[in-house]
């Protein structure tokens, strides 16, 4: 009888560990209540009682940042013909056309050859700013299109700037 109890307890522990592992690998973080419910249900052969835990369902955080609008003078710039290993800079000018301060969270180039430099301070309503993009093609050749994704408190949250060039071999 003692062996059967030990086997039953080990089974309950194994089921609980499997449930935790499944939650871990699926990206959910197990809460104490869900672990206890899984253990209890395994011991009694009853379905677990679901409890509300917004983090267990990977609920997306709500973005309550006040939204604004931005207008760029241009969204695309063509460098034309450029040479390999050259340094090419272009400034994208913009205006905060909304009623809230513009906060640029980040600006990312589509590859390491495209590096943006953007203002870190908020831009007041009606204010202007610049994003300088430096493109170094390295050994790339022929027609190239690169992007800079600007993430800010705008709707939509992402704005895409584009540069093009025809890179000529040295």
Protein Blocks (a to p, Z undefined) as FASTA:
>chain_A
ZZmmmmmmmmmmmmmmmmmmmmmmnopacdfklmmmmmmmmmnopacdddddfklnopac
ddfbdcdddddfbfbdcebjadehiacddddddddfbfbdcddfbdcdfbfklccdddfb
dcdehiacdddddddekjagcjdddddddddfdddfbdcdddddddddZZ
